[in-house]
Amino acid sequence: MAIEVEAKLRADGPDVLDALAAIPALGRASLGPAAMVAEVDRYLDTEDGALAAARWACRLREREGQLRVSLKGPPDAPTTEAGVHRRPEVEGPATDVLDPSAWPASEARDLLAELAGGAPLRERLRLRQQRTERAVTLDGTRLGTLTLDVVEIEAGGRSAGALHVVELEMDPSSSDEAALAEAAAHLGRMPGLTPEPMTKLEHALERLAGR
């Protein structure tokens, strides 16, 4: 099972994201051209919250007409002051039918069936993301991806406001966590950014609980 390694930061607003879309580098790490993409993330669980109880999250993501399911497990405590997290992650192909048995076979589908215990799935909430992505390289080698996200929270067809999130995720081909942490620390010193211990799902659930 793969391990996701990323730093998460909360932005004060869209101006911070615009600035990050234009800067040339993060310390020693170079940033590639900015590319924009729209994504819709649907978070799934059983009626009794079996996945949440096991501290796993199930995300069904639609991007450029393709759907993939991602299962993310409990994160380790942040390893640096810049907020670098590590957590297990497994992905696979999916469809918009909320019945994993109808999806193509994958490790993610098998794990989801195990976590759900055969119970039907339902949509907890939906996040609509306008995402700006930039490749992060160090000495010509791919280190990761910087993502700048404007996230609209929806539940039951109603909006619950927006989040502005910055993520720096290590590329699967890299193992240089020290370099990622260095770049994340550079981000953490920028005005308008704060290292973030919570996931987007946790923020969305908190926002929905308080509305």
C-alpha positions as CSV (number, residue, x, y, z in Angstrom):
1,M,0.0,0.0,0.0
2,A,1.3,3.4,-1.0
3,I,2.1,6.1,1.6
4,E,1.0,9.7,0.8
5,V,3.5,12.3,2.0
6,E,2.3,15.9,1.8
7,A,2.3,19.3,3.6
8,K,-1.0,21.0,4.0
9,L,-1.5,24.7,4.6
10,R,-4.5,27.0,5.0
11,A,-4.5,30.2,2.9
12,D,-6.1,33.4,4.1
13,G,-7.8,33.9,0.8
14,P,-7.6,33.8,-3.0
15,D,-4.9,36.5,-3.2
16,V,-2.4,34.1,-1.6
17,L,-3.2,31.4,-4.1
18,D,-2.7,33.9,-7.0
19,A,0.7,34.9,-5.6
20,L,1.8,31.2,-5.4
21,A,0.7,30.6,-9.0
22,A,3.3,33.2,-10.1
23,I,6.4,32.7,-8.0
24,P,9.3,30.9,-9.7
25,A,10.6,28.8,-6.8
26,L,10.2,27.5,-3.2
27,G,13.7,28.0,-1.9
28,R,16.0,25.6,-3.9
29,A,13.0,23.9,-5.6
30,S,11.8,25.2,-8.9
31,L,8.1,25.5,-9.9
32,G,6.7,24.7,-13.3
33,P,4.0,26.4,-15.2
34,A,0.6,26.7,-13.6
35,A,-2.2,24.5,-15.0
36,M,-5.8,24.7,-13.9
37,V,-8.2,21.8,-13.6
38,A,-11.7,21.3,-12.1
39,E,-12.5,18.4,-9.8
40,V,-15.5,17.1,-8.0
41,D,-14.9,15.0,-4.9
42,R,-17.7,13.0,-3.3
43,Y,-17.0,11.6,0.1
44,L,-18.7,8.2,0.9
45,D,-19.4,6.2,4.0
46,T,-22.0,3.7,5.3
47,E,-25.1,5.0,7.0
48,D,-23.6,4.1,10.4
49,G,-20.2,5.7,9.6
50,A,-18.1,2.5,9.4
51,L,-15.2,4.1,7.5
52,A,-15.1,7.1,9.8
53,A,-15.1,4.9,12.8
54,A,-12.1,3.1,11.4
55,R,-10.4,6.5,10.7
56,W,-10.5,5.9,6.9
57,A,-11.9,8.3,4.3
58,C,-13.3,7.3,0.9
59,R,-13.2,9.9,-1.9
60,L,-14.7,9.4,-5.3
61,R,-13.1,12.0,-7.6
62,E,-14.2,13.1,-11.1
63,R,-11.5,14.8,-13.1
64,E,-11.6,15.4,-16.8
65,G,-14.3,12.9,-17.3
66,Q,-12.5,10.1,-15.4
67,L,-13.5,8.7,-12.0
68,R,-11.2,7.2,-9.4
69,V,-11.7,6.1,-5.8
70,S,-9.1,6.9,-3.1
71,L,-9.0,5.5,0.3
72,K,-6.9,7.3,2.9
73,G,-6.1,6.0,6.3
74,P,-5.2,7.5,9.6
75,P,-2.3,10.1,9.3
76,D,0.8,10.0,11.4
77,A,1.4,13.1,13.5
78,P,3.1,15.9,11.4
79,T,6.8,15.2,11.2
80,T,7.9,18.8,10.9
81,E,6.8,22.3,12.0
82,A,5.8,22.8,8.3
83,G,3.1,20.2,8.7
84,V,4.3,17.3,6.6
85,H,1.9,14.4,7.0
86,R,2.2,10.7,6.1
87,R,-0.8,8.4,5.6
88,P,-1.7,5.2,3.8
89,E,-3.5,5.6,0.5
90,V,-4.8,3.2,-2.1
91,E,-6.5,4.2,-5.4
92,G,-8.4,2.5,-8.2
93,P,-10.9,3.1,-11.1
94,A,-14.5,3.7,-10.3
95,T,-17.9,4.8,-11.8
96,D,-20.5,7.2,-10.5
97,V,-22.6,4.2,-9.2
98,L,-22.3,4.0,-5.4
99,D,-21.9,0.2,-5.5
100,P,-18.3,-0.8,-5.5
101,S,-19.1,-4.3,-6.8
102,A,-19.9,-2.5,-10.1
103,W,-16.5,-0.9,-10.3
104,P,-13.4,-2.4,-12.0
105,A,-11.5,-4.8,-9.7
106,S,-8.8,-3.1,-7.7
107,E,-7.1,-3.1,-4.3
108,A,-9.1,0.0,-3.4
109,R,-12.4,-1.7,-4.2
110,D,-11.5,-4.7,-2.1
111,L,-10.4,-2.5,0.9
112,L,-13.6,-0.5,0.6
113,A,-15.7,-3.6,0.7
114,E,-13.9,-4.8,3.8
115,L,-14.2,-1.5,5.6
116,A,-17.9,-1.1,4.7
117,G,-18.7,-4.7,5.8
118,G,-21.0,-5.1,2.8
119,A,-23.3,-2.2,3.9
120,P,-24.5,0.3,1.2
121,L,-22.6,3.5,0.7
122,R,-24.0,7.0,0.8
123,E,-22.6,10.4,-0.1
124,R,-21.7,12.4,3.0
125,L,-20.7,15.6,1.2
126,R,-19.3,17.0,-2.0
127,L,-16.3,19.3,-2.6
128,R,-16.0,21.2,-5.9
129,Q,-12.4,22.3,-6.5
130,Q,-10.9,24.7,-8.8
131,R,-7.3,23.6,-8.7
132,T,-4.1,25.1,-9.9
133,E,-1.2,22.7,-10.2
134,R,2.6,23.3,-10.5
135,A,5.3,20.7,-10.8
136,V,8.0,21.0,-8.1
137,T,11.5,20.0,-9.2
138,L,14.9,19.9,-7.5
139,D,18.1,19.8,-9.6
140,G,16.0,18.7,-12.6
141,T,14.3,15.8,-10.7
142,R,10.6,15.7,-9.9
143,L,10.0,16.2,-6.2
144,G,6.3,16.7,-6.1
145,T,3.3,18.8,-7.0
146,L,2.1,22.1,-5.5
147,T,-1.7,22.5,-5.6
148,L,-3.6,25.7,-5.0
149,D,-7.3,24.9,-4.3
150,V,-10.4,26.9,-4.0
151,V,-12.8,24.4,-2.5
152,E,-16.6,24.8,-2.4
153,I,-18.4,22.7,0.2
154,E,-21.8,21.2,-0.6
155,A,-24.1,18.9,1.3
156,G,-27.7,18.0,0.4
157,G,-27.5,20.3,-2.6
158,R,-26.7,23.3,-0.4
159,S,-23.4,25.3,-0.2
160,A,-21.5,25.6,3.1
161,G,-18.9,28.1,2.0
162,A,-15.4,27.9,0.6
163,L,-11.9,26.8,1.7
164,H,-8.6,28.0,0.4
165,V,-6.0,25.3,0.7
166,V,-2.4,24.8,-0.4
167,E,-0.9,21.3,-0.6
168,L,2.6,20.1,-1.4
169,E,2.6,16.4,-2.2
170,M,5.7,14.3,-2.8
171,D,5.8,12.6,-6.2
172,P,5.5,8.7,-6.0
173,S,8.9,8.6,-7.8
174,S,10.6,10.5,-5.1
175,S,11.8,9.5,-1.6
176,D,13.4,12.8,-0.6
177,E,11.2,13.7,2.3
178,A,13.9,16.1,3.7
179,A,13.7,18.2,0.5
180,L,9.9,18.2,0.6
181,A,10.0,19.4,4.2
182,E,12.5,22.1,3.2
183,A,10.1,23.4,0.5
184,A,7.2,23.1,2.9
185,A,9.0,25.1,5.5
186,H,9.6,27.8,2.9
187,L,5.8,27.9,2.2
188,G,5.1,28.0,5.9
189,R,7.1,31.2,6.3
190,M,5.0,33.0,3.6
191,P,2.5,35.6,4.7
192,G,-1.1,34.4,4.6
193,L,-0.3,30.7,4.9
194,T,-0.6,28.5,8.1
195,P,0.4,24.9,8.4
196,E,-2.8,22.9,8.6
197,P,-3.3,19.8,10.8
198,M,-6.8,19.0,9.4
199,T,-7.9,17.5,6.1
200,K,-10.4,19.0,3.7
201,L,-12.9,16.5,4.8
202,E,-12.5,17.3,8.5
203,H,-12.8,21.0,7.7
204,A,-15.9,20.4,5.7
205,L,-17.6,18.3,8.4
206,E,-16.7,21.0,11.0
207,R,-18.2,23.7,8.8
208,L,-21.4,21.7,8.2
209,A,-21.7,20.9,11.9
210,G,-21.6,24.6,12.8
211,R,-24.0,26.0,10.2
